[in-house]
Amino acid sequence: MTGGGGVVASAGDGDRRRSAAEPGFWQRVVGQLGTALIVVDPAGRILAVNPAAERLLDRAAPAMLGEDAHDLLHRDADGRRISREQCTLLRAVAERAETREEGRVCLRGDGRLITTYWSASPLTDDGVFSGMAVLITDAAGDRSARRERAAYTRALEDLTERLTLVAEITDVLGQTLETDEALARLGRLLVPRLADWAAVDLRVGSGQVHRVAVTGPLGRDAAQEDWQEHLPEAGEEARSPLVQVLNGGDPVLQREADMAAPVASALATVHGGFLRTTGAKSAVTVPLGFGRQVTGALTLVRTDPAHPFDTDDLTVVSDIGRRVGLVIDNARRFGRQRAVAEAMQRNLLAPLPQPGRLRLAARYQPAPAGSQVGGDWYDAFQRKDGTLALVIGDVVGHDLTAAAGMAQLHGILRSLAWDHTGPPGAVVDRLDDAMPAITTVPMATLVLALLEGDPHTGPWTLRWTSAGHPPPLLLTRDGQAQYLEAGQGLLLGAPPGTGGSRPSAAQSLPPGSTLLLYTDGLIEIPGSDLDTGLARLRRHALALAHEPLDTLCDQLPARMPPGSTDDVALLALRLPSS
């Protein structure tokens, strides 16, 4: 006896086909089947049952064999018999068609009613219809299993979402070394994915606390920021979660009832007011950092009473707090280092001379937020013979070492150029020879230009050399712009023997012209090539060529597109018109 679809065997596996054909094989399979199975004949009488069906229906097999399946088992929800015309199984037998039904009520042998799912398939013997095979499942048990599977799936999804959030926070916050930007990104990541509100309090100075970031459903809430207060003395406000956490205590999970506890200090009062204002039904407060390295506290709020924070959430938020604390600590350290480097760099940039009718202007622009101070510098001084020397340079590196190296090159180059009468290339050759012996600079680029001519009347000739630096830009009164690309040599610090004497170039400068020396931070934007940057600089410089020199120096960097991660030095010279 086979199902309507036949038996599928594996071609080429004769041993297994012979085993399947042995007497009793399929009976053993049916006997071990975990799902209840009954077989009915064309009249709906029970021909066979398996042990799983005996257990489900609480009836012994001999008591069921030969009985009408409908009369024996089928009932309505109240346990009453129903008409045969309403029986889906009898209809399936009559139509000899595959059928399934959900919610069929069966009467067990112990008198208990059970709701089942069942499916029936016609059976044939040599093409002759001989009955139906009916699989029966306890709907209540199946629903329970489905609920368990759904709960397990939800738990896995929730865990995956939490782990993904932690990884994303780690990645996003690691991309900035600016505290305010890090906190802004943190708020956008936490609200609304994990909380309805988020607040960050940072320790500042000796026991002072600032509430520096509050994020809600509509983004940053500036009205709740910029609050500050001193921490209470040690031992006070033990019941205040914020004070507890800021003093190095464990993370705190608060239910709605916990938030009604009285407070004594202004710090706890403001925090309690924040919870009431946001309509908090549950909250977690965790340290930023860990151990003695607590830099502040993170508080998250949920306003839905049906979805409060739990201990799993507290664990996740605590992990986030440790990571955020590390980012803030690094940002503070970086900020202090950057401030020192920037101050040192500015102080080492000497005042510009204003010889005769020549006009000089310069600007130094630190790297944008999130980047480091570099080794860009400019210089201008009169040599012993009255010639004006112009220098623009860039030391490789982005830290205090680069800034210190800039200062070393600055002083050495001045000394070498002060009374040297040879071409500028020879001066830079001497600097290159001396650099490894008396500086810590591994590599650098620069342009050294010497302006010859009377500072009042001219005529003027520019002699220059470039050690791997972007070319100077010459703007003339008639609207022409020319990059001075001659005089190019290797950068400072290139391996010995890779080049001969450095080249020098010379060009007459017309009255009223403007010469621009700059570092690559002005022209190099990530995602844009160097030629595009040079063309952009030429266009904007020409548009400003007739402006006062200070205006040109102010507006030219502002007109260049954002995105540069380097600092910028700019030195401009303007000759008198006549």
C-alpha positions as CSV (number, residue, x, y, z in Angstrom):
1,M,0.0,0.0,0.0
2,T,1.5,3.3,-1.1
3,G,0.6,7.0,-0.9
4,G,-0.8,8.6,-4.0
5,G,2.6,10.0,-4.9
6,G,4.4,6.7,-4.6
7,V,7.6,5.9,-2.7
8,V,10.8,7.8,-3.6
9,A,14.0,5.7,-3.6
10,S,17.6,6.7,-4.3
11,A,18.6,5.4,-7.8
12,G,21.8,3.3,-7.7
13,D,21.4,2.2,-4.1
14,G,20.2,-1.4,-4.5
15,D,21.0,-2.5,-1.0
16,R,18.9,0.2,0.5
17,R,16.0,-0.5,-1.9
18,R,16.1,-4.2,-0.9
19,S,16.0,-3.2,2.8
20,A,13.0,-1.0,2.2
21,A,11.2,-3.9,0.5
22,E,11.8,-6.3,3.4
23,P,8.6,-7.4,5.2
24,G,7.8,-5.2,8.2
25,F,10.2,-2.3,7.2
26,W,7.5,0.3,6.7
27,Q,5.6,-1.0,9.8
28,R,8.7,-0.3,11.9
29,V,9.0,3.2,10.4
30,V,5.4,4.0,11.2
31,G,5.7,2.5,14.7
32,Q,8.7,4.8,15.4
33,L,7.1,7.9,13.9
34,G,6.7,10.7,16.5
35,T,3.5,12.1,14.9
36,A,0.1,10.4,15.4
37,L,-1.0,8.4,12.3
38,I,-4.3,6.6,11.6
39,V,-5.3,4.8,8.4
40,V,-9.0,4.7,7.4
41,D,-10.7,2.6,4.7
42,P,-12.9,4.0,1.9
43,A,-15.9,4.0,4.4
44,G,-14.0,6.0,7.0
45,R,-13.4,3.0,9.4
46,I,-10.0,2.8,11.2
47,L,-7.7,0.2,9.7
48,A,-4.5,1.0,11.6
49,V,-3.0,3.3,14.2
50,N,0.6,3.9,15.4
51,P,1.8,4.2,19.0
52,A,1.9,8.0,18.8
53,A,-1.8,8.0,17.9
54,E,-2.6,5.8,20.9
55,R,-0.8,8.3,23.2
56,L,-2.4,11.4,21.6
57,L,-5.9,10.0,21.7
58,D,-5.5,8.0,24.9
59,R,-7.0,5.0,23.3
60,A,-5.5,1.5,22.7
61,A,-5.1,0.4,19.2
62,P,-7.5,-2.7,19.5
63,A,-10.2,-0.4,20.8
64,M,-10.0,1.8,17.7
65,L,-9.6,-0.7,14.9
66,G,-12.8,-1.2,12.9
67,E,-14.4,1.9,14.5
68,D,-15.9,4.7,12.4
69,A,-13.3,7.5,12.8
70,H,-15.9,10.2,12.7
71,D,-18.2,8.7,15.2
72,L,-15.4,7.7,17.6
73,L,-13.4,10.9,17.5
74,H,-15.0,13.9,15.9
75,R,-16.8,16.3,18.3
76,D,-17.7,20.0,18.4
77,A,-16.1,22.5,20.8
78,D,-18.7,21.5,23.5
79,G,-18.1,17.8,23.1
80,R,-21.3,17.1,21.2
81,R,-21.4,14.8,18.1
82,I,-21.7,16.6,14.8
83,S,-23.4,15.5,11.6
84,R,-21.4,13.4,9.1
85,E,-22.2,16.0,6.4
86,Q,-20.0,18.4,8.4
87,C,-17.0,16.1,8.6
88,T,-14.1,17.3,6.5
89,L,-12.3,13.9,6.8
90,L,-15.3,12.0,5.4
91,R,-15.6,14.5,2.6
92,A,-11.8,14.0,1.8
93,V,-12.4,10.2,1.8
94,A,-15.3,10.6,-0.6
95,E,-13.4,12.9,-2.9
96,R,-10.2,10.9,-2.5
97,A,-8.3,14.2,-2.2
98,E,-5.5,15.5,0.0
99,T,-7.0,17.7,2.7
100,R,-5.9,19.4,5.9
101,E,-7.8,21.1,8.6
102,E,-6.9,23.3,11.6
103,G,-8.9,23.3,14.8
104,R,-10.6,19.9,14.5
105,V,-11.8,18.8,18.0
106,C,-11.2,15.2,18.9
107,L,-12.5,13.2,21.9
108,R,-9.8,11.3,23.8
109,G,-10.3,8.1,25.6
110,D,-10.2,9.9,29.0
111,G,-13.1,12.1,28.0
112,R,-10.9,15.2,27.4
113,L,-11.3,17.3,24.2
114,I,-8.2,18.3,22.3
115,T,-7.9,20.6,19.4
116,T,-5.8,19.2,16.5
117,Y,-4.2,20.0,13.2
118,W,-4.6,17.1,10.7
119,S,-3.7,16.3,7.1
120,A,-5.0,13.4,5.0
121,S,-3.5,11.8,1.9
122,P,-5.2,9.1,-0.3
123,L,-3.7,5.6,-0.4
124,T,-3.8,3.4,-3.5
125,D,-3.0,-0.3,-4.0
126,D,-2.1,-1.1,-7.7
127,G,-4.1,2.0,-8.7
128,V,-7.1,1.1,-6.6
129,F,-8.2,3.6,-3.9
130,S,-7.9,1.9,-0.5
131,G,-8.3,4.6,2.1
132,M,-6.6,7.6,3.7
133,A,-3.5,8.1,5.8
134,V,-4.3,10.8,8.4
135,L,-1.5,12.6,10.4
136,I,-2.7,14.3,13.6
137,T,-1.0,16.9,15.7
138,D,-2.0,18.4,19.1
139,A,-2.7,22.1,18.3
140,A,-2.1,23.2,21.9
141,G,1.3,21.5,22.1
142,D,2.2,22.8,18.6
143,R,1.2,26.4,19.6
144,S,3.3,26.1,22.7
145,A,6.3,24.9,20.7
146,R,5.7,27.7,18.2
147,R,5.6,30.2,21.1
148,E,8.8,28.8,22.4
149,R,10.4,29.0,19.0
150,A,9.1,32.5,18.5
151,A,10.4,33.6,22.0
152,Y,13.8,32.0,21.2
153,T,13.9,33.7,17.9
154,R,13.0,37.1,19.4
155,A,15.7,36.6,22.0
156,L,18.3,35.8,19.4
157,E,17.2,38.8,17.3
158,D,17.3,41.1,20.4
159,L,20.8,39.8,21.3
160,T,22.0,40.3,17.7
161,E,20.5,43.9,17.7
162,R,22.3,44.7,21.0
163,L,25.6,43.3,19.8
164,T,25.3,45.1,16.5
165,L,24.6,48.4,18.4
166,V,27.6,48.0,20.6
167,A,29.8,47.2,17.6
168,E,28.4,50.2,15.7
169,I,28.9,52.5,18.6
170,T,32.5,51.3,18.9
171,D,33.1,51.9,15.2
172,V,31.4,55.3,14.9
173,L,32.9,56.8,18.1
174,G,36.3,55.6,17.1
175,Q,36.2,57.8,14.1
176,T,36.4,61.1,16.0
177,L,38.6,62.5,18.7
178,E,36.3,65.4,19.5
179,T,34.2,65.0,22.6
180,D,31.2,67.0,21.5
181,E,31.0,65.2,18.1
182,A,31.4,61.8,19.9
183,L,28.5,62.6,22.2
184,A,26.3,63.8,19.3
185,R,26.9,60.6,17.5
186,L,26.2,58.5,20.6
187,G,22.8,60.2,21.1
188,R,21.8,59.4,17.5
189,L,22.8,55.8,17.9
190,L,21.0,55.2,21.2
191,V,17.8,57.1,20.5
192,P,15.4,55.5,19.6
193,R,17.1,52.2,19.0
194,L,17.7,51.4,22.6
195,A,16.1,54.3,24.6
196,D,13.6,57.2,24.3
197,W,16.0,59.6,26.0
198,A,19.7,59.7,26.7
199,A,21.7,62.1,29.0
200,V,25.5,62.4,29.5
201,D,27.1,63.9,32.5
202,L,30.8,64.5,32.6
203,R,33.2,65.1,35.5
204,V,35.0,68.4,35.0
205,G,37.7,69.7,37.3
206,S,37.6,68.9,41.1
207,G,34.3,67.2,41.6
208,Q,32.3,69.4,39.2
209,V,29.7,67.8,36.9
210,H,28.3,69.1,33.6
211,R,25.3,67.8,31.9
212,V,26.7,68.1,28.4
213,A,24.3,66.2,26.1
214,V,20.7,65.3,26.2
215,T,19.0,63.5,23.3
216,G,15.3,62.8,22.9
217,P,12.8,61.8,20.3
218,L,13.4,65.1,18.4
219,G,17.2,65.0,18.7
220,R,19.4,67.2,20.9
221,D,17.5,69.1,23.7
222,A,19.7,72.1,24.3
223,A,17.3,73.4,27.0
224,Q,18.4,70.5,29.3
225,E,22.1,70.8,28.7
226,D,24.8,73.1,30.1
227,W,23.8,72.4,33.7
228,Q,26.6,72.1,36.2
229,E,27.0,71.2,39.9
230,H,29.6,70.0,42.3
231,L,29.4,66.4,43.5
232,P,28.3,66.0,47.1
233,E,30.9,64.9,49.6
234,A,31.8,61.3,49.8
235,G,29.2,59.2,51.6
236,E,26.3,61.6,50.8
237,E,23.4,60.8,48.4
238,A,24.0,57.0,48.5
239,R,20.5,56.6,47.1
240,S,21.1,58.8,44.1
241,P,22.1,56.6,41.1
242,L,23.8,59.5,39.4
243,V,26.0,60.4,42.3
244,Q,26.7,56.7,43.0
245,V,27.9,56.0,39.5
246,L,30.0,59.2,39.3
247,N,31.7,58.3,42.5
248,G,32.7,54.9,41.0
249,G,29.7,52.8,42.1
250,D,28.0,50.0,40.1
251,P,25.5,50.7,37.3
252,V,22.0,51.2,38.5
253,L,18.6,50.0,37.1
254,Q,15.6,52.1,38.2
255,R,12.0,51.1,38.0
256,E,9.2,53.7,38.3
257,A,8.8,53.2,42.0
258,D,12.6,53.7,42.6
259,M,12.4,57.2,41.0
260,A,10.1,58.5,43.8
261,A,12.8,58.2,46.4
262,P,13.6,61.6,48.1
263,V,16.9,63.4,47.3
264,A,18.9,66.0,49.0
265,S,21.6,67.5,46.7
266,A,21.1,69.7,43.7
267,L,22.8,67.2,41.5
268,A,20.3,64.5,42.4
269,T,17.4,67.0,42.2
270,V,18.3,68.0,38.6
271,H,18.6,64.3,37.6
272,G,15.3,63.5,39.2
273,G,13.7,66.4,37.4
274,F,15.1,65.1,34.1
275,L,13.5,61.7,34.7
276,R,10.1,63.3,35.6
277,T,10.2,65.7,32.6
278,T,10.9,62.8,30.2
279,G,8.1,60.7,31.7
280,A,10.5,57.9,32.6
281,K,9.1,54.5,33.5
282,S,12.5,52.9,33.8
283,A,16.0,54.1,33.6
284,V,19.6,52.9,33.6
285,T,22.6,54.9,34.8
286,V,26.1,53.6,34.1
287,P,29.6,54.9,34.4
288,L,31.6,56.2,31.4
289,G,34.8,54.3,31.9
290,F,35.6,51.9,34.7
291,G,37.4,51.7,38.0
292,R,39.3,55.0,38.7
293,Q,38.9,56.1,35.1
294,V,35.2,57.2,35.4
295,T,34.9,60.3,33.3
296,G,31.1,60.7,33.7
297,A,27.8,58.9,33.5
298,L,25.3,57.8,30.9
299,T,21.6,57.7,31.7
300,L,19.1,56.1,29.4
301,V,15.3,56.4,29.8
302,R,12.4,54.4,28.5
303,T,8.8,55.8,28.7
304,D,6.8,52.8,27.8
305,P,5.7,50.9,30.9
306,A,5.2,47.7,28.8
307,H,8.9,47.7,27.7
308,P,11.1,48.6,30.7
309,F,14.8,48.1,30.9
310,D,15.9,44.7,32.4
311,T,19.2,43.3,33.7
312,D,20.2,42.3,30.1
313,D,19.8,45.9,29.0
314,L,21.9,47.0,32.0
315,T,24.7,44.7,31.0
316,V,24.7,46.1,27.4
317,V,24.5,49.7,28.4
318,S,27.3,49.2,30.9
319,D,29.5,47.8,28.1
320,I,28.6,50.8,26.0
321,G,29.5,53.1,28.9
322,R,32.9,51.6,29.3
323,R,33.6,52.1,25.6
324,V,32.3,55.6,25.5
325,G,34.4,56.5,28.6
326,L,37.5,55.3,26.8
327,V,36.6,57.5,23.7
328,I,36.1,60.6,25.9
329,D,39.3,60.0,27.8
330,N,41.2,59.7,24.6
331,A,39.5,62.8,23.2
332,R,40.5,64.8,26.2
333,R,44.1,63.6,26.1
334,F,44.2,64.4,22.4
335,G,42.6,67.9,23.0
336,R,45.3,68.7,25.5
337,Q,48.1,67.6,23.2
338,R,46.6,69.4,20.2
339,A,46.2,72.6,22.2
340,V,49.9,72.5,23.2
341,A,51.0,71.7,19.7
342,E,48.9,74.4,18.2
343,A,50.0,77.0,20.7
344,M,53.7,76.0,20.2
345,Q,53.2,76.1,16.4
346,R,51.6,79.6,16.4
347,N,54.3,81.0,18.8
348,L,57.1,79.7,16.6
349,L,55.7,81.4,13.5
350,A,57.6,84.7,13.5
351,P,56.1,88.1,12.7
352,L,56.2,89.1,9.1
353,P,58.5,91.9,7.9
354,Q,57.0,94.7,5.7
355,P,60.1,96.0,3.7
356,G,59.5,99.1,1.7
357,R,56.3,99.0,-0.3
358,L,56.2,95.2,-0.3
359,R,53.2,93.8,1.5
360,L,53.1,90.4,3.2
361,A,50.3,88.4,4.8
362,A,50.1,84.9,6.2
363,R,47.6,82.5,7.7
364,Y,47.9,79.3,9.7
365,Q,44.8,77.2,10.0
366,P,45.0,74.1,12.3
367,A,43.7,70.8,11.1
368,P,39.9,70.5,11.4
369,A,38.1,68.9,14.4
370,G,39.1,65.3,14.8
371,S,42.5,65.6,13.1
372,Q,45.9,66.3,14.6
373,V,48.2,69.3,14.5
374,G,50.8,69.0,11.7
375,G,54.1,70.5,10.9
376,D,53.1,73.2,8.4
377,W,54.9,76.5,8.7
378,Y,55.7,79.7,6.9
379,D,58.5,82.3,7.3
380,A,59.6,85.5,5.8
381,F,62.8,87.5,6.7
382,Q,65.3,89.8,5.3
383,R,68.8,88.4,4.7
384,K,72.0,90.2,5.5
385,D,72.1,91.7,2.0
386,G,68.5,93.0,2.2
387,T,67.1,90.3,0.0
388,L,63.6,89.1,1.2
389,A,63.5,85.3,1.9
390,L,60.1,83.6,1.7
391,V,59.6,80.0,3.0
392,I,56.7,77.6,3.1
393,G,57.2,74.1,4.5
394,D,55.6,70.9,5.7
395,V,57.2,68.4,8.1
396,V,56.0,64.8,7.7
397,G,53.8,63.8,10.7
398,H,50.8,65.0,12.7
399,D,51.8,65.4,16.3
400,L,54.0,67.3,18.7
401,T,57.1,65.7,17.1
402,A,56.1,67.2,13.8
403,A,55.5,70.6,15.4
404,A,58.9,70.4,17.1
405,G,60.6,69.4,13.9
406,M,59.1,72.3,12.1
407,A,60.7,74.6,14.8
408,Q,64.0,73.0,14.2
409,L,64.0,73.4,10.4
410,H,62.7,76.9,10.8
411,G,65.7,78.0,12.9
412,I,68.3,76.1,10.9
413,L,67.1,77.4,7.5
414,R,67.2,81.0,8.8
415,S,70.8,80.5,9.9
416,L,71.8,78.9,6.6
417,A,70.1,81.5,4.4
418,W,71.1,84.6,6.4
419,D,74.4,85.4,4.7
420,H,74.5,82.8,1.9
421,T,75.1,84.4,-1.5
422,G,74.5,81.3,-3.7
423,P,71.3,80.2,-5.3
424,P,68.4,79.0,-3.1
425,G,69.0,75.4,-4.2
426,A,72.4,75.4,-2.6
427,V,70.9,76.7,0.7
428,V,68.4,73.8,0.7
429,D,71.1,71.3,-0.1
430,R,73.0,72.4,3.0
431,L,69.8,72.1,5.0
432,D,69.2,68.6,3.7
433,D,72.8,67.6,4.6
434,A,72.4,69.0,8.2
435,M,68.8,67.7,8.8
436,P,69.6,64.1,9.9
437,A,72.4,65.2,12.2
438,I,70.8,68.0,14.1
439,T,67.0,67.5,13.8
440,T,64.5,64.8,14.5
441,V,62.8,65.4,11.1
442,P,62.6,62.3,8.9
443,M,61.2,64.0,5.8
444,A,59.9,67.4,4.8
445,T,58.9,69.5,1.8
446,L,59.5,73.3,1.4
447,V,59.9,76.1,-1.0
448,L,62.6,78.7,-0.4
449,A,62.2,81.8,-2.6
450,L,64.4,84.9,-2.7
451,L,63.0,88.2,-3.9
452,E,65.7,90.4,-5.4
453,G,65.1,94.1,-6.2
454,D,64.6,97.4,-4.5
455,P,61.7,97.0,-2.0
456,H,60.3,100.4,-3.0
457,T,60.7,100.6,-6.8
458,G,61.9,97.2,-8.1
459,P,62.3,95.7,-10.6
460,W,61.9,92.4,-8.9
461,T,63.2,88.9,-9.7
462,L,62.2,85.8,-7.9
463,R,64.7,83.0,-7.4
464,W,63.4,79.8,-5.9
465,T,63.8,76.1,-5.3
466,S,61.2,73.5,-4.3
467,A,62.0,70.4,-2.3
468,G,59.0,68.3,-3.3
469,H,56.5,71.0,-2.4
470,P,53.4,72.2,-4.4
471,P,54.4,75.0,-6.8
472,P,54.0,78.7,-6.0
473,L,51.1,80.5,-7.7
474,L,51.7,83.9,-9.4
475,L,48.7,86.2,-10.0
476,T,49.2,89.3,-12.3
477,R,47.1,92.4,-12.5
478,D,45.9,91.5,-16.0
479,G,44.0,88.4,-14.7
480,Q,46.6,85.8,-15.4
481,A,47.5,82.9,-13.0
482,Q,50.7,80.8,-13.4
483,Y,52.0,78.0,-11.3
484,L,55.8,78.3,-11.0
485,E,56.6,74.7,-11.7
486,A,60.3,75.0,-12.4
487,G,63.0,74.5,-9.7
488,Q,61.5,71.2,-8.5
489,G,63.8,68.8,-6.6
490,L,63.5,65.9,-4.2
491,L,61.9,66.4,-0.8
492,L,64.2,66.8,2.2
493,G,65.3,63.5,3.7
494,A,65.3,61.5,0.5
495,P,68.0,58.7,0.5
496,P,71.5,60.1,-0.2
497,G,72.7,59.9,-3.7
498,T,69.3,59.9,-5.3
499,G,69.8,63.4,-6.8
500,G,72.5,65.9,-7.7
501,S,72.5,69.5,-6.7
502,R,69.1,71.0,-6.2
503,P,67.8,73.1,-9.1
504,S,67.0,76.8,-8.8
505,A,64.7,78.8,-11.0
506,A,64.2,82.5,-11.7
507,Q,61.5,84.7,-13.0
508,S,60.7,88.4,-13.3
509,L,57.7,89.6,-11.3
510,P,55.5,92.3,-12.8
511,P,54.4,95.3,-10.7
512,G,51.1,94.7,-8.8
513,S,51.5,90.9,-9.0
514,T,50.7,88.6,-6.0
515,L,52.7,85.5,-5.1
516,L,51.0,82.7,-3.1
517,L,53.0,80.0,-1.2
518,Y,50.8,77.4,0.5
519,T,50.9,73.9,1.9
520,D,49.1,70.9,0.5
521,G,46.3,71.0,3.1
522,L,44.8,73.9,0.9
523,I,44.5,71.8,-2.2
524,E,44.3,68.1,-1.1
525,I,40.7,66.9,-0.3
526,P,40.0,63.2,0.2
527,G,38.4,61.8,-2.9
528,S,39.7,64.5,-5.2
529,D,42.9,64.4,-7.2
530,L,45.8,66.9,-7.1
531,D,45.1,68.5,-10.5
532,T,41.5,69.2,-9.5
533,G,42.8,70.9,-6.3
534,L,45.3,73.0,-8.2
535,A,42.6,74.1,-10.7
536,R,40.3,75.0,-7.9
537,L,42.9,77.1,-6.1
538,R,43.8,78.9,-9.3
539,R,40.1,79.8,-9.9
540,H,39.4,81.1,-6.4
541,A,42.7,83.0,-6.2
542,L,42.0,84.8,-9.5
543,A,38.6,85.8,-8.1
544,L,40.3,87.4,-5.1
545,A,43.4,88.8,-6.8
546,H,42.2,92.4,-6.6
547,E,41.1,92.2,-3.0
548,P,43.3,93.6,-0.2
549,L,46.0,91.0,0.7
550,D,44.5,90.3,4.2
551,T,41.0,89.7,2.6
552,L,42.6,87.3,0.1
553,C,44.3,85.3,2.8
554,D,41.1,85.2,4.9
555,Q,38.7,84.2,2.1
556,L,40.8,81.9,0.0
557,P,40.9,79.0,2.5
558,A,37.2,79.6,3.2
559,R,36.3,79.2,-0.4
560,M,38.1,75.8,-0.8
561,P,35.7,72.8,-0.2
562,P,35.6,71.2,3.2
563,G,37.0,67.8,3.9
564,S,40.7,68.4,4.3
565,T,42.2,66.6,7.2
566,D,45.5,68.5,7.2
567,D,46.5,71.9,8.6
568,V,47.1,74.8,6.2
569,A,49.8,77.4,6.0
570,L,49.5,80.3,3.5
571,L,52.0,83.0,2.7
572,A,51.2,85.9,0.3
573,L,53.4,88.6,-1.2
574,R,52.1,91.6,-3.1
575,L,54.3,94.0,-5.1
576,P,53.5,97.7,-5.5
577,S,51.7,98.6,-8.7
578,S,54.2,101.2,-9.8
